[in-house]
């Protein structure tokens, strides 16, 4: 007669179960990896960056650069102050995309170039950090959102362009200063032209926001017309993209400027996003660290026989050399079973003063000392532990048969 097949008792997951549980996450990770590699491969040859004339991104400026080239304007892209100043002369327009990133020595050098070049300089988004040096007769006010604004001035370029999308930095011109103040937002201009002295004067244009130069905004309103007129008034355009990689930003910069410039490179949206992620992480930690509710019973995934559980616990005790713990478990279980047999309540089963007298009355003569068996010291070795188990079993049988 063959033995019946019993259900497996192992709780370890099989390879099939592991794959079933993890295949969803593995598929998502694979798709993300493939998508990332694909996007990186497609864009590996493209230039990126806001206001970069080589970039076709929504906030790049490749479109306006191509329009200027179509009108015969030559374009030089400069990523260092030395390149920008070397390429600037009386026949050039110098566009500085982020003047606030320049250190004080860089601003002083740029101011000297602006004065002697007799060309045009366009400063995009210049704030209080750079205005004191580059346009000392102008101060910045609270910024305004970008919106469609009317010229409200006599500057020919603004009159011809008409309504354009401006905003950002707003400016206050010192009283008595000759200037063209255009595209006001709440009474303050967002575009200011400061003419220079002399028969062939230089002029400086302060542009409050860069939106009219973006690829995705160039076709709106009169943005393209205004951008072409501001940047195409000279036959050559120097497009200066300040960078912290510029050696002139660190050699003469005072201590602390590098940190300020680095923080200025981080958009405000990223700072707010980081704060939101930190708050979300804190809330998630509080949620996951909440106090657990009451225990609930659950069905075991497999059936564990009592003999297997006993054998498993015994092996754990043996591996840990926990003979004292094993002996205590055996004695506690024996006392619990003997107490009702000799008329002692289960509550008092572990009291030697109550259990031993009742046991002696039930067994006037016994081969082993009940006190040593039920309340004795821990066994010194495994053989003594086995002998104790046999003696406890014999004592229980003797009580049951008496």
C-alpha positions as CSV (number, residue, x, y, z in Angstrom):
1,X,0.0,0.0,0.0
2,X,1.5,3.3,-1.0
3,X,1.8,6.2,1.3
4,X,-0.6,9.1,0.8
5,X,0.9,12.3,-0.8
6,X,0.8,15.1,1.7
7,X,0.6,18.8,0.9
8,X,3.9,20.6,0.9
9,X,4.7,22.5,4.1
10,X,7.4,24.9,2.8
11,X,6.6,28.6,2.9
12,X,9.4,29.5,0.4
13,X,8.2,31.1,-2.8
14,X,8.8,29.1,-6.0
15,X,10.5,30.8,-9.0
16,X,7.1,31.0,-10.8
17,X,5.5,32.7,-7.8
18,X,8.4,35.2,-7.6
19,X,8.1,36.0,-11.3
20,X,4.3,36.4,-11.0
21,X,4.6,38.9,-8.2
22,X,7.5,41.0,-9.7
23,X,6.7,40.9,-13.4
24,X,4.6,44.1,-13.3
25,X,7.3,46.1,-11.6
26,X,10.0,44.6,-13.9
27,X,7.9,45.5,-17.0
28,X,7.5,49.2,-15.8
29,X,11.2,49.5,-15.1
30,X,12.0,48.0,-18.5
31,X,9.7,50.5,-20.3
32,X,11.2,53.4,-18.4
33,X,14.8,52.3,-19.3
34,X,13.9,51.8,-23.0
35,X,12.1,55.2,-23.1
36,X,15.1,56.9,-21.4
37,X,17.6,55.4,-23.8
38,X,15.4,56.3,-26.8
39,X,15.0,59.9,-25.8
40,X,18.7,60.3,-25.0
41,X,19.6,58.8,-28.4
42,X,17.2,61.1,-30.2
43,X,18.3,64.2,-28.4
44,X,22.0,63.4,-28.1
45,X,23.0,65.7,-31.0
46,X,20.7,68.6,-30.1
47,X,21.6,71.7,-28.0
48,X,19.4,72.4,-25.1
49,X,19.0,75.3,-22.7
50,X,16.8,78.3,-22.2
51,X,17.6,81.2,-24.6
52,X,20.2,79.1,-26.4
53,X,20.2,80.1,-30.1
54,X,21.2,76.5,-31.0
55,X,18.3,74.9,-29.1
56,X,15.0,73.8,-30.7
57,X,13.4,73.3,-27.3
58,X,10.2,75.3,-26.5
59,X,12.3,77.8,-24.3
60,X,15.2,77.8,-26.7
61,X,15.9,80.6,-29.2
62,X,16.8,78.8,-32.4
63,X,13.8,80.2,-34.3
64,X,14.7,83.9,-33.7
65,X,18.4,83.1,-34.5
66,X,17.4,81.6,-37.9
67,X,15.2,84.6,-38.7
68,X,18.1,86.9,-38.0
69,X,20.4,84.9,-40.2
70,X,17.7,85.1,-42.9
71,X,18.0,88.9,-42.7
72,X,21.7,88.8,-43.1
73,X,22.7,89.1,-39.5
74,X,25.8,87.1,-38.5
75,X,25.6,85.4,-35.1
76,X,28.3,84.6,-32.6
77,X,27.5,82.5,-29.6
78,X,29.7,83.3,-26.6
79,X,29.8,81.3,-23.4
80,X,32.6,83.3,-21.7
81,X,33.0,87.0,-21.0
82,X,36.3,87.0,-22.9
83,X,34.6,85.6,-26.0
84,X,31.8,88.1,-25.7
85,X,34.0,91.2,-25.2
86,X,36.4,90.1,-28.0
87,X,33.5,89.8,-30.5
88,X,31.8,93.1,-29.6
89,X,32.4,96.3,-31.5
90,X,30.5,99.2,-33.0
91,X,28.9,97.0,-35.6
92,X,27.6,94.5,-33.1
93,X,24.7,94.0,-30.8
94,X,25.6,92.3,-27.5
95,X,22.8,90.2,-26.0
96,X,23.3,89.1,-22.4
97,X,20.8,86.5,-21.4
98,X,21.2,86.4,-17.7
99,X,23.2,89.4,-16.5
100,X,22.4,88.8,-12.8
101,X,24.7,85.7,-12.9
102,X,27.7,87.8,-13.6
103,X,30.0,88.6,-10.7
104,X,31.0,92.2,-9.8
105,X,34.3,92.1,-11.7
106,X,32.6,90.6,-14.7
107,X,29.9,93.3,-14.6
108,X,32.6,96.0,-14.4
109,X,34.4,94.5,-17.5
110,X,31.1,94.2,-19.3
111,X,30.3,97.8,-18.5
112,X,33.6,98.9,-20.0
113,X,32.9,97.0,-23.2
114,X,29.5,98.5,-23.4
115,X,30.9,102.0,-23.1
116,X,33.6,101.8,-25.7
117,X,31.9,99.5,-28.3
118,X,29.4,102.2,-29.4
119,X,27.0,99.3,-30.2
120,X,23.8,98.1,-28.7
121,X,23.6,96.0,-25.5
122,X,20.4,94.1,-24.7
123,X,20.1,92.9,-21.1
124,X,17.4,90.2,-20.5
125,X,15.8,90.1,-17.1
126,X,18.4,92.4,-15.4
127,X,17.5,92.9,-11.8
128,X,19.0,94.8,-8.8
129,X,22.1,92.5,-8.8
130,X,23.3,93.9,-12.1
131,X,21.5,97.2,-12.7
132,X,23.7,99.1,-10.2
133,X,26.7,98.5,-12.5
134,X,25.2,98.0,-16.0
135,X,22.4,100.6,-15.8
136,X,23.0,102.7,-12.7
137,X,20.2,105.2,-13.6
138,X,17.5,102.4,-13.5
139,X,16.2,100.4,-10.5
140,X,14.1,97.3,-10.5
141,X,10.6,97.0,-9.0
142,X,8.4,94.0,-8.2
143,X,8.1,91.6,-11.1
144,X,4.9,91.2,-13.0
145,X,3.4,88.2,-14.9
146,X,4.1,88.0,-18.6
147,X,1.0,89.1,-20.6
148,X,0.2,90.9,-23.8
149,X,1.0,94.6,-23.3
150,X,0.7,97.6,-25.5
151,X,3.8,99.8,-26.3
152,X,2.6,103.1,-24.8
153,X,5.8,104.8,-26.0
154,X,7.3,106.4,-29.1
155,X,10.2,104.0,-29.6
156,X,10.0,103.1,-33.3
157,X,10.7,99.4,-32.8
158,X,7.9,99.1,-30.2
159,X,5.5,101.2,-32.3
160,X,6.0,98.9,-35.3
161,X,5.8,95.7,-33.3
162,X,2.6,96.7,-31.5
163,X,1.3,94.5,-28.7
164,X,3.9,92.0,-27.4
165,X,4.2,89.5,-24.6
166,X,6.3,91.1,-21.9
167,X,6.4,91.3,-18.1
168,X,8.9,89.9,-15.6
169,X,11.2,92.7,-14.3
170,X,9.7,96.1,-14.1
171,X,11.9,99.2,-14.0
172,X,11.9,102.7,-12.5
173,X,14.0,105.3,-14.4
174,X,15.7,108.0,-12.3
175,X,14.1,111.4,-12.9
176,X,15.8,113.5,-15.5
177,X,17.3,110.5,-17.3
178,X,16.6,110.3,-21.1
179,X,15.0,107.0,-21.8
180,X,12.3,105.2,-23.8
181,X,9.9,103.4,-21.3
182,X,7.7,100.9,-23.1
183,X,5.2,98.2,-22.4
184,X,4.1,99.3,-18.9
185,X,2.6,96.8,-16.5
186,X,0.7,98.4,-13.6
187,X,2.4,101.8,-14.5
188,X,6.0,100.6,-14.7
189,X,7.8,99.8,-17.9
190,X,9.0,96.3,-18.8
191,X,11.2,97.5,-21.7
192,X,13.5,100.5,-21.3
193,X,16.0,101.9,-23.9
194,X,18.8,104.1,-22.5
195,X,20.5,106.0,-25.3
196,X,24.2,106.8,-24.9
197,X,26.1,110.1,-25.6
198,X,28.0,110.9,-28.7
199,X,27.4,111.1,-32.4
200,X,27.5,107.4,-32.9
201,X,26.0,106.5,-29.5
202,X,25.8,103.2,-27.8
203,X,22.4,102.3,-26.3
204,X,21.3,99.8,-23.7
205,X,18.0,98.0,-23.8
206,X,16.5,96.4,-20.7
207,X,14.1,93.6,-21.5
208,X,12.1,92.6,-18.5
209,X,11.4,89.0,-19.6
210,X,12.8,86.7,-22.3
211,X,9.5,85.3,-23.5
212,X,9.6,87.1,-26.9
213,X,12.8,85.2,-27.7
214,X,11.4,81.7,-26.9
215,X,10.7,79.3,-29.8
216,X,7.1,78.6,-28.5
217,X,6.3,82.3,-28.1
218,X,7.9,83.9,-31.1
219,X,4.8,83.7,-33.3
220,X,2.5,85.3,-30.7
221,X,1.4,88.9,-31.0
222,X,4.2,91.2,-32.2
223,X,7.0,89.2,-30.4
224,X,8.9,88.3,-33.6
225,X,8.8,91.9,-34.9
226,X,10.1,93.3,-31.6
227,X,12.8,90.7,-31.2
228,X,14.1,91.2,-34.8
229,X,14.2,95.0,-34.4
230,X,15.9,94.9,-31.0
231,X,18.5,92.3,-32.0
232,X,18.9,93.1,-35.7
233,X,19.8,96.8,-35.6
234,X,23.5,96.0,-36.3
235,X,24.9,93.6,-38.8
236,X,26.4,91.3,-36.2
237,X,24.9,89.8,-33.0
238,X,26.9,88.5,-30.1
239,X,24.7,86.1,-28.1
240,X,26.3,85.8,-24.6
241,X,25.2,82.9,-22.4
242,X,26.9,83.5,-19.0
243,X,28.1,80.3,-17.3
244,X,29.8,79.4,-14.0
245,X,32.2,77.4,-16.2
246,X,33.7,80.8,-17.2
247,X,37.1,81.2,-15.5
248,X,36.5,84.9,-15.0
249,X,33.5,84.0,-12.8
250,X,35.8,82.5,-10.2
251,X,39.3,84.1,-10.5
252,X,38.3,87.6,-9.4
253,X,35.0,86.9,-7.7
254,X,34.8,87.7,-4.0
255,X,34.0,84.9,-1.5
256,X,30.4,84.0,-1.5
257,X,29.6,85.0,-5.1
258,X,30.0,81.4,-6.4
259,X,27.3,80.2,-3.9
260,X,25.0,83.0,-4.8
261,X,25.4,82.4,-8.5
262,X,24.8,78.6,-8.1
263,X,21.6,79.3,-6.2
264,X,20.5,81.7,-8.9
265,X,20.9,79.0,-11.4
266,X,18.2,76.9,-9.8
267,X,14.7,77.9,-11.0
268,X,12.2,78.8,-8.3
269,X,9.9,76.0,-9.5
270,X,12.6,73.4,-8.6
271,X,13.0,74.9,-5.1
272,X,9.2,74.8,-4.5
273,X,9.1,71.3,-5.9
274,X,11.8,70.1,-3.5
275,X,9.9,71.6,-0.6
276,X,6.7,69.8,-1.7
277,X,8.6,66.5,-2.0
278,X,10.0,66.9,1.5
279,X,6.6,67.6,3.0
280,X,5.2,64.6,1.1
281,X,8.0,62.4,2.4
282,X,7.4,63.6,6.0
283,X,3.6,62.9,5.7
284,X,4.4,59.4,4.2
285,X,6.7,58.7,7.1
286,X,4.1,59.7,9.6
287,X,1.5,57.6,7.8
288,X,3.7,54.5,7.6
289,X,4.7,55.0,11.2
290,X,1.2,55.0,12.6
291,X,0.3,52.6,15.4
292,X,-0.8,49.2,14.2
293,X,-4.3,48.0,14.9
294,X,-5.3,44.8,16.7
295,X,-4.0,41.5,15.5
296,X,-6.2,39.6,13.1
297,X,-6.1,35.9,12.3
298,X,-5.1,34.8,8.9
299,X,-5.2,31.4,7.2
300,X,-1.7,29.9,6.8
301,X,-0.7,29.3,3.2
302,X,0.1,25.7,4.0
303,X,-0.8,23.2,6.7
304,X,1.8,22.7,9.4
305,X,1.5,19.5,11.4
306,X,2.0,19.7,15.2
307,X,4.8,17.2,15.0
308,X,6.7,19.3,12.5
309,X,6.2,22.4,14.5
310,X,7.5,20.7,17.6
311,X,10.5,19.3,15.8
312,X,11.2,22.7,14.2
313,X,11.1,24.4,17.6
314,X,13.3,21.7,19.1
315,X,15.9,22.2,16.4
316,X,15.9,26.0,17.1
317,X,16.5,25.4,20.8
318,X,19.3,23.0,20.0
319,X,21.0,25.4,17.6
320,X,20.9,28.1,20.2
321,X,21.9,25.7,23.0
322,X,18.8,26.9,24.9
323,X,18.4,23.9,27.2
324,X,17.1,26.1,30.0
325,X,14.4,27.4,27.7
326,X,13.5,24.0,26.4
327,X,13.3,22.5,30.0
328,X,11.1,25.4,31.1
329,X,8.7,24.8,28.3
330,X,8.5,21.1,29.1
331,X,8.0,21.6,32.8
332,X,5.4,24.4,32.2
333,X,3.4,22.2,29.9
334,X,3.6,19.2,32.3
335,X,2.5,21.3,35.3
336,X,-0.4,22.7,33.3
337,X,-1.7,19.2,32.5
338,X,-1.1,17.8,36.0
339,X,-2.8,20.5,37.9
340,X,-6.4,19.6,36.9
341,X,-5.6,15.9,37.5
342,X,-4.7,16.5,41.2
343,X,-7.4,19.0,42.0
344,X,-5.4,22.2,41.5
345,X,-6.7,25.0,39.3
346,X,-4.8,25.9,36.2
347,X,-4.2,29.4,37.7
348,X,-2.2,27.8,40.5
349,X,-0.5,25.1,38.4
350,X,2.9,26.9,38.6
351,X,2.9,27.4,42.4
352,X,5.1,24.8,44.1
353,X,3.3,25.4,47.5
354,X,0.0,24.3,46.0
355,X,0.9,21.8,43.3
356,X,3.5,19.6,45.1
357,X,1.3,18.8,48.2
358,X,-1.6,17.8,46.0
359,X,0.7,15.7,43.9
360,X,2.2,14.0,46.9
361,X,-1.3,13.2,48.2
362,X,-2.1,11.6,44.8
363,X,1.2,9.7,44.6
364,X,2.4,8.8,48.2
365,X,5.2,6.8,46.7
366,X,7.0,7.7,43.5
367,X,10.3,6.8,41.9
368,X,11.4,10.4,41.2
369,X,11.3,13.6,43.3
370,X,8.4,15.8,41.9
371,X,10.0,19.0,43.1
372,X,13.2,18.3,41.1
373,X,11.3,17.3,38.0
374,X,8.8,20.1,38.0
375,X,10.8,23.0,39.6
376,X,14.4,21.9,39.4
377,X,17.4,23.6,37.8
378,X,18.1,23.7,34.0
379,X,19.8,20.6,32.5
380,X,23.6,20.8,32.1
381,X,23.7,18.9,28.8
382,X,21.5,17.4,26.1
383,X,21.5,13.9,27.7
384,X,20.1,15.4,30.9
385,X,17.5,17.3,29.0
386,X,16.3,14.1,27.2
387,X,16.2,12.2,30.5
388,X,14.2,15.1,32.0
389,X,11.6,14.8,29.2
390,X,11.3,11.0,29.7
391,X,10.9,11.5,33.5
392,X,8.2,14.1,33.1
393,X,6.3,11.9,30.6
394,X,6.6,9.0,33.1
395,X,5.3,11.2,36.0
396,X,2.3,12.3,34.0
397,X,1.4,8.7,33.0
398,X,1.7,7.6,36.6
399,X,-0.7,10.4,37.8
400,X,-3.2,9.5,35.1
401,X,-3.2,5.8,36.0
402,X,-3.3,6.2,39.8
